[in-house]
């Protein structure tokens, strides 16, 4: 299986471990990722707050480039923010006038028939469960996982097309396949504050504290994510939260692709796990995964 791959800015920088683990997992599952040539930033949150046209034009240009990358009509965006912007651009371009205006801006035709996948969707929809099970050489036994989807992997439903947008379960099912135990918890789609960490830090610290607290209250050992911004807030800000709220959080935060890679027996260094801020080595050593 070959698919156009849109890494976005984060996976080539602060979320490099997501890119590394994604490539390792896809290679093991027989998925060929064809990175889009000359891709550009999707605009993320700043674009749609500043310029409505550019907030659609930037992802539309990437969709056009994706079409040129492979003969397939499919593209994968692992970053939840990139995925959201691509899906929302498609939704907005259902209006003929908007589509015409955007195509004038990007100076090319934007395809109507390209399907956008988040990496979680690609794996759960296009890969047979039995193939994933066959790749598991180190089942993640006795590890309880809080599957955190955040606010952009399933919403807004008019753009994503998700029916179970408030209580998604695809990551939970995937975690079960690789041998771990997903926990039942309340804040799986709660917002972490995302990029407001720079402008509204106190708000983000409180939102992230609530997520960490609820995961612990649900007896989770780790939190699994599919978004670089979510990973950054949950992984990097635990010490700040502990200082501000007099807590003692030290919860390992993994991309779901890292957990898959570990269960496949991939060297943790190849998954980028050594790049985490909150220490995960002790946790992995205790479970003979490092």
C-alpha positions as a Markdown table, in Angstrom:
| # | Residue | x | y | z |
|---|---|---|---|---|
| 1 | Unk | 0.0 | 0.0 | 0.0 |
| 2 | Unk | 1.4 | 3.4 | -1.0 |
| 3 | Unk | 0.0 | 6.6 | 0.3 |
| 4 | Unk | 0.9 | 10.3 | 0.1 |
| 5 | Unk | 2.4 | 11.4 | 3.4 |
| 6 | Unk | 2.0 | 14.9 | 4.8 |
| 7 | Unk | 4.2 | 15.2 | 7.9 |
| 8 | Unk | 3.6 | 18.9 | 8.6 |
| 9 | Unk | 5.9 | 21.2 | 10.5 |
| 10 | Unk | 5.8 | 19.4 | 13.9 |
| 11 | Unk | 6.8 | 16.0 | 12.7 |
| 12 | Unk | 10.0 | 17.5 | 11.2 |
| 13 | Unk | 10.8 | 19.3 | 14.4 |
| 14 | Unk | 9.3 | 19.1 | 18.0 |
| 15 | Unk | 7.3 | 16.0 | 17.2 |
| 16 | Unk | 10.1 | 14.1 | 15.4 |
| 17 | Unk | 9.5 | 11.0 | 17.5 |
| 18 | Unk | 6.0 | 10.8 | 16.0 |
| 19 | Unk | 7.5 | 10.8 | 12.5 |
| 20 | Unk | 10.2 | 8.2 | 13.5 |
| 21 | Unk | 7.7 | 5.8 | 15.1 |
| 22 | Unk | 5.1 | 6.3 | 12.3 |
| 23 | Unk | 7.7 | 5.4 | 9.6 |
| 24 | Unk | 8.8 | 2.3 | 11.6 |
| 25 | Unk | 5.3 | 1.1 | 12.2 |
| 26 | Unk | 4.2 | 1.7 | 8.6 |
| 27 | Unk | 7.3 | -0.1 | 7.3 |
| 28 | Unk | 6.4 | -3.1 | 9.4 |
| 29 | Unk | 2.8 | -3.1 | 8.2 |
| 30 | Unk | 3.7 | -2.8 | 4.5 |
| 31 | Unk | 2.6 | 0.8 | 4.1 |
| 32 | Unk | 4.8 | 2.9 | 1.9 |
| 33 | Unk | 4.7 | 6.6 | 2.8 |
| 34 | Unk | 5.5 | 8.9 | -0.1 |
| 35 | Unk | 6.3 | 12.2 | 1.5 |
| 36 | Unk | 4.7 | 15.1 | -0.4 |
| 37 | Unk | 7.3 | 17.0 | -2.3 |
| 38 | Unk | 7.5 | 20.7 | -1.5 |
| 39 | Unk | 4.8 | 20.5 | 1.1 |
| 40 | Unk | 4.1 | 23.7 | 3.1 |
| 41 | Unk | 2.7 | 24.6 | 6.5 |
| 42 | Unk | -1.1 | 23.9 | 6.8 |
| 43 | Unk | -1.5 | 27.2 | 8.7 |
| 44 | Unk | -2.5 | 25.4 | 11.9 |
| 45 | Unk | -4.4 | 27.7 | 14.4 |
| 46 | Unk | -2.8 | 31.1 | 13.5 |
| 47 | Unk | -4.0 | 31.1 | 9.9 |
| 48 | Unk | -7.7 | 30.7 | 10.5 |
| 49 | Unk | -7.5 | 33.4 | 13.2 |
| 50 | Unk | -5.9 | 35.9 | 10.9 |
| 51 | Unk | -6.9 | 35.2 | 7.3 |
| 52 | Unk | -9.9 | 33.0 | 6.3 |
| 53 | Unk | -8.7 | 32.6 | 2.6 |
| 54 | Unk | -5.2 | 31.6 | 3.5 |
| 55 | Unk | -6.5 | 29.1 | 6.2 |
| 56 | Unk | -8.1 | 27.2 | 3.3 |
| 57 | Unk | -5.6 | 27.9 | 0.6 |
| 58 | Unk | -2.6 | 26.5 | 2.5 |
| 59 | Unk | -4.1 | 23.0 | 3.1 |
| 60 | Unk | -5.7 | 23.1 | -0.4 |
| 61 | Unk | -2.3 | 23.6 | -1.9 |
| 62 | Unk | -1.0 | 20.5 | 0.1 |
| 63 | Unk | -4.0 | 18.5 | -1.2 |
| 64 | Unk | -3.1 | 19.4 | -4.7 |
| 65 | Unk | 0.6 | 18.5 | -4.1 |
| 66 | Unk | -0.6 | 15.2 | -2.6 |
| 67 | Unk | -2.4 | 14.3 | -5.7 |
| 68 | Unk | 0.7 | 14.9 | -7.7 |
| 69 | Unk | 2.8 | 12.7 | -5.3 |
| 70 | Unk | 1.1 | 9.3 | -6.0 |
| 71 | Unk | -1.5 | 7.8 | -8.3 |
| 72 | Unk | -3.6 | 7.2 | -5.2 |
| 73 | Unk | -6.4 | 9.5 | -4.1 |
| 74 | Unk | -5.4 | 9.2 | -0.5 |
| 75 | Unk | -3.2 | 11.2 | 1.9 |
| 76 | Unk | -2.2 | 10.7 | 5.5 |
| 77 | Unk | -1.6 | 13.5 | 8.0 |
| 78 | Unk | -0.4 | 12.1 | 11.4 |
| 79 | Unk | -0.7 | 15.5 | 13.1 |
| 80 | Unk | -4.2 | 16.1 | 14.4 |
| 81 | Unk | -4.0 | 19.8 | 13.6 |
| 82 | Unk | -2.8 | 19.2 | 10.1 |
| 83 | Unk | -5.5 | 16.6 | 9.6 |
| 84 | Unk | -8.1 | 19.0 | 10.9 |
| 85 | Unk | -7.1 | 21.8 | 8.6 |
| 86 | Unk | -7.1 | 19.5 | 5.5 |
| 87 | Unk | -10.5 | 18.2 | 6.4 |
| 88 | Unk | -12.0 | 21.6 | 7.1 |
| 89 | Unk | -10.5 | 23.0 | 3.8 |
| 90 | Unk | -12.3 | 20.2 | 2.0 |
| 91 | Unk | -15.5 | 21.0 | 3.7 |
| 92 | Unk | -15.3 | 24.7 | 2.9 |
| 93 | Unk | -14.4 | 24.0 | -0.8 |
| 94 | Unk | -17.7 | 22.1 | -1.2 |
| 95 | Unk | -19.0 | 25.6 | -1.9 |
| 96 | Unk | -18.2 | 26.2 | -5.7 |
| 97 | Unk | -17.4 | 29.9 | -5.2 |
| 98 | Unk | -15.0 | 29.2 | -2.4 |
| 99 | Unk | -13.3 | 26.5 | -4.4 |
| 100 | Unk | -12.9 | 28.8 | -7.4 |
| 101 | Unk | -11.4 | 31.6 | -5.2 |
| 102 | Unk | -9.0 | 29.2 | -3.5 |
| 103 | Unk | -7.8 | 27.7 | -6.8 |
| 104 | Unk | -7.1 | 31.1 | -8.1 |
| 105 | Unk | -5.0 | 31.8 | -5.0 |
| 106 | Unk | -3.0 | 28.5 | -5.2 |
| 107 | Unk | -2.9 | 28.6 | -9.0 |
| 108 | Unk | -3.8 | 25.0 | -9.5 |
| 109 | Unk | -6.8 | 22.7 | -9.3 |
| 110 | Unk | -7.6 | 21.2 | -6.0 |
| 111 | Unk | -8.8 | 17.6 | -6.3 |
| 112 | Unk | -12.4 | 16.8 | -5.0 |
| 113 | Unk | -11.8 | 13.1 | -4.7 |
| 114 | Unk | -8.8 | 12.8 | -2.3 |
| 115 | Unk | -9.4 | 11.1 | 1.0 |
| 116 | Unk | -7.6 | 12.5 | 4.1 |
| 117 | Unk | -6.6 | 10.0 | 6.8 |
| 118 | Unk | -5.3 | 10.7 | 10.2 |
| 119 | Unk | -2.6 | 8.0 | 10.9 |
| 120 | Unk | -4.9 | 6.3 | 13.4 |
| 121 | Unk | -7.6 | 6.1 | 10.8 |
| 122 | Unk | -5.2 | 4.8 | 8.2 |
| 123 | Unk | -4.1 | 1.9 | 10.4 |
| 124 | Unk | -7.5 | 1.0 | 11.9 |
| 125 | Unk | -9.4 | 1.3 | 8.6 |
| 126 | Unk | -6.8 | 0.0 | 6.0 |
| 127 | Unk | -4.8 | -2.6 | 7.9 |
| 128 | Unk | -6.3 | -5.9 | 9.0 |
| 129 | Unk | -6.3 | -6.5 | 12.7 |
| 130 | Unk | -4.7 | -9.9 | 12.3 |
| 131 | Unk | -1.7 | -8.5 | 10.5 |
| 132 | Unk | -1.1 | -6.1 | 13.4 |
| 133 | Unk | -1.4 | -9.1 | 15.8 |
| 134 | Unk | 1.1 | -11.0 | 13.8 |
| 135 | Unk | 3.7 | -8.2 | 14.1 |
| 136 | Unk | 3.4 | -8.1 | 17.9 |
| 137 | Unk | 6.5 | -9.8 | 19.4 |
| 138 | Unk | 6.4 | -8.0 | 22.8 |
| 139 | Unk | 2.8 | -7.7 | 23.9 |
| 140 | Unk | 2.3 | -4.7 | 26.3 |
| 141 | Unk | 0.9 | -6.9 | 29.0 |
| 142 | Unk | -0.2 | -5.3 | 32.3 |
| 143 | Unk | 0.1 | -1.8 | 30.9 |
| 144 | Unk | -3.0 | 0.3 | 31.4 |
| 145 | Unk | -3.4 | 3.1 | 28.8 |
| 146 | Unk | -5.5 | 6.2 | 28.8 |
| 147 | Unk | -6.2 | 6.8 | 25.1 |
| 148 | Unk | -6.3 | 10.5 | 24.6 |
| 149 | Unk | -7.8 | 11.8 | 21.3 |
| 150 | Unk | -7.9 | 15.5 | 22.1 |
| 151 | Unk | -10.2 | 17.9 | 20.3 |
| 152 | Unk | -9.2 | 17.7 | 16.7 |
| 153 | Unk | -8.9 | 14.0 | 15.7 |
| 154 | Unk | -12.7 | 13.6 | 15.7 |
| 155 | Unk | -14.1 | 17.1 | 15.7 |
| 156 | Unk | -15.8 | 19.0 | 14.2 |
| 157 | Unk | -17.9 | 16.0 | 13.0 |
| 158 | Unk | -19.2 | 17.9 | 9.9 |
| 159 | Unk | -15.6 | 18.0 | 8.7 |
| 160 | Unk | -14.2 | 14.7 | 10.0 |
| 161 | Unk | -17.3 | 12.6 | 9.3 |
| 162 | Unk | -17.0 | 10.9 | 12.7 |
| 163 | Unk | -20.1 | 9.5 | 14.3 |
| 164 | Unk | -18.6 | 8.8 | 17.7 |
| 165 | Unk | -16.8 | 12.1 | 18.0 |
| 166 | Unk | -17.4 | 12.5 | 21.7 |
| 167 | Unk | -16.5 | 8.9 | 22.7 |
| 168 | Unk | -14.1 | 7.5 | 20.0 |
| 169 | Unk | -12.8 | 4.0 | 20.4 |
| 170 | Unk | -10.4 | 3.3 | 17.5 |
| 171 | Unk | -7.3 | 3.9 | 19.5 |
| 172 | Unk | -8.6 | 1.9 | 22.4 |
| 173 | Unk | -9.2 | -1.1 | 20.1 |
| 174 | Unk | -5.7 | -0.7 | 18.7 |
| 175 | Unk | -4.2 | -0.6 | 22.2 |
| 176 | Unk | -6.0 | -3.9 | 23.0 |
| 177 | Unk | -4.6 | -5.5 | 19.8 |
| 178 | Unk | -1.0 | -4.8 | 20.9 |
| 179 | Unk | -1.7 | -6.4 | 24.3 |
| 180 | Unk | -2.3 | -3.4 | 26.6 |
| 181 | Unk | -5.4 | -2.5 | 28.5 |
| 182 | Unk | -7.3 | 0.8 | 27.6 |
| 183 | Unk | -8.9 | 2.4 | 30.6 |
| 184 | Unk | -12.3 | 3.9 | 30.8 |
| 185 | Unk | -11.9 | 7.6 | 31.6 |
| 186 | Unk | -13.7 | 10.9 | 31.2 |
| 187 | Unk | -11.4 | 13.3 | 29.3 |
| 188 | Unk | -10.4 | 11.4 | 26.2 |
| 189 | Unk | -11.6 | 14.3 | 23.9 |
| 190 | Unk | -11.0 | 17.2 | 26.4 |
| 191 | Unk | -8.8 | 20.0 | 25.0 |
| 192 | Unk | -5.3 | 20.4 | 26.4 |
| 193 | Unk | -5.1 | 24.1 | 25.4 |
| 194 | Unk | -2.9 | 23.3 | 22.4 |
| 195 | Unk | -0.9 | 26.3 | 21.1 |
| 196 | Unk | -2.3 | 28.6 | 23.8 |
| 197 | Unk | 0.6 | 27.3 | 25.9 |
| 198 | Unk | 2.6 | 30.4 | 24.8 |
| 199 | Unk | -0.1 | 33.0 | 25.3 |
| 200 | Unk | -2.4 | 31.6 | 28.0 |
| 201 | Unk | 0.1 | 29.4 | 29.9 |
| 202 | Unk | -1.9 | 29.3 | 33.1 |
| 203 | Unk | -5.0 | 28.1 | 31.3 |
| 204 | Unk | -3.1 | 25.4 | 29.5 |
| 205 | Unk | -1.4 | 24.2 | 32.7 |
| 206 | Unk | -4.8 | 23.8 | 34.4 |
| 207 | Unk | -6.4 | 22.0 | 31.4 |
| 208 | Unk | -3.4 | 19.7 | 31.2 |
| 209 | Unk | -3.5 | 19.1 | 34.9 |
| 210 | Unk | -7.1 | 17.9 | 34.7 |
| 211 | Unk | -6.2 | 15.4 | 31.9 |
| 212 | Unk | -3.3 | 14.0 | 33.9 |
| 213 | Unk | -5.4 | 13.8 | 37.0 |
| 214 | Unk | -8.3 | 12.0 | 35.4 |
| 215 | Unk | -5.9 | 9.5 | 33.7 |
| 216 | Unk | -4.4 | 8.7 | 37.1 |
| 217 | Unk | -7.8 | 8.5 | 38.7 |
| 218 | Unk | -8.7 | 5.9 | 36.1 |
| 219 | Unk | -5.6 | 3.8 | 37.1 |
| 220 | Unk | -3.8 | 4.5 | 33.9 |
| 221 | Unk | 0.0 | 3.8 | 33.7 |
| 222 | Unk | 0.6 | 5.8 | 30.6 |
| 223 | Unk | -1.3 | 8.2 | 28.2 |
| 224 | Unk | -1.4 | 7.5 | 24.5 |
| 225 | Unk | -1.8 | 10.4 | 22.0 |
| 226 | Unk | -2.0 | 11.1 | 18.3 |
| 227 | Unk | -1.2 | 14.9 | 18.2 |
| 228 | Unk | 2.2 | 16.7 | 18.6 |
| 229 | Unk | 0.6 | 19.6 | 20.5 |
| 230 | Unk | -1.1 | 17.3 | 22.9 |
| 231 | Unk | 2.1 | 15.3 | 23.4 |
| 232 | Unk | 4.0 | 18.6 | 24.0 |
| 233 | Unk | 1.7 | 19.8 | 26.7 |
| 234 | Unk | 1.3 | 16.5 | 28.5 |
| 235 | Unk | 4.9 | 15.5 | 28.2 |
| 236 | Unk | 6.7 | 18.8 | 28.7 |
| 237 | Unk | 4.6 | 20.6 | 31.3 |
| 238 | Unk | 4.4 | 18.1 | 34.1 |
| 239 | Unk | 7.1 | 19.8 | 36.1 |
| 240 | Unk | 5.5 | 23.2 | 35.7 |
| 241 | Unk | 2.1 | 21.7 | 36.8 |
| 242 | Unk | 3.7 | 20.0 | 39.8 |
| 243 | Unk | 5.2 | 23.3 | 40.9 |
| 244 | Unk | 2.1 | 25.4 | 40.3 |
| 245 | Unk | -0.5 | 22.9 | 41.8 |
| 246 | Unk | 1.7 | 21.0 | 44.3 |
| 247 | Unk | 1.1 | 17.7 | 42.4 |
| 248 | Unk | 3.5 | 14.9 | 41.7 |
| 249 | Unk | 2.8 | 13.9 | 38.1 |
| 250 | Unk | 5.4 | 11.7 | 36.4 |
| 251 | Unk | 3.2 | 10.0 | 33.8 |
| 252 | Unk | 4.8 | 8.6 | 30.6 |
| 253 | Unk | 3.3 | 10.1 | 27.5 |
| 254 | Unk | 3.6 | 8.1 | 24.3 |
| 255 | Unk | 2.4 | 8.5 | 20.7 |
| 256 | Unk | 0.2 | 5.5 | 19.9 |
| 257 | Unk | 2.7 | 4.7 | 17.1 |
| 258 | Unk | 5.5 | 4.4 | 19.7 |
| 259 | Unk | 3.5 | 1.9 | 21.7 |
| 260 | Unk | 2.9 | -0.1 | 18.5 |
| 261 | Unk | 6.6 | 0.0 | 17.7 |
| 262 | Unk | 7.5 | -1.2 | 21.1 |
| 263 | Unk | 5.1 | -4.1 | 20.8 |
| 264 | Unk | 6.6 | -4.9 | 17.4 |
| 265 | Unk | 10.0 | -5.2 | 19.0 |
| 266 | Unk | 11.4 | -2.1 | 17.3 |
| 267 | Unk | 14.5 | -0.6 | 19.0 |
| 268 | Unk | 13.2 | 2.3 | 21.2 |
| 269 | Unk | 15.9 | 4.6 | 19.8 |
| 270 | Unk | 14.5 | 4.1 | 16.3 |
| 271 | Unk | 11.1 | 5.2 | 17.7 |
| 272 | Unk | 12.5 | 8.4 | 19.1 |
| 273 | Unk | 11.6 | 7.5 | 22.7 |
| 274 | Unk | 14.9 | 8.9 | 24.0 |
| 275 | Unk | 13.6 | 12.4 | 23.0 |
| 276 | Unk | 10.8 | 12.5 | 25.6 |
| 277 | Unk | 11.0 | 15.2 | 28.4 |
| 278 | Unk | 9.2 | 13.2 | 31.1 |
| 279 | Unk | 11.4 | 10.2 | 31.7 |
| 280 | Unk | 10.0 | 6.9 | 30.4 |
| 281 | Unk | 13.1 | 4.8 | 30.6 |
| 282 | Unk | 12.4 | 3.4 | 34.1 |
| 283 | Unk | 8.9 | 2.5 | 33.1 |
| 284 | Unk | 10.1 | 0.7 | 30.0 |
| 285 | Unk | 13.0 | -1.1 | 31.9 |
| 286 | Unk | 10.6 | -2.4 | 34.5 |
| 287 | Unk | 8.6 | -4.0 | 31.7 |
| 288 | Unk | 11.6 | -5.3 | 29.8 |
| 289 | Unk | 10.8 | -3.0 | 26.8 |
| 290 | Unk | 14.0 | -1.1 | 26.9 |
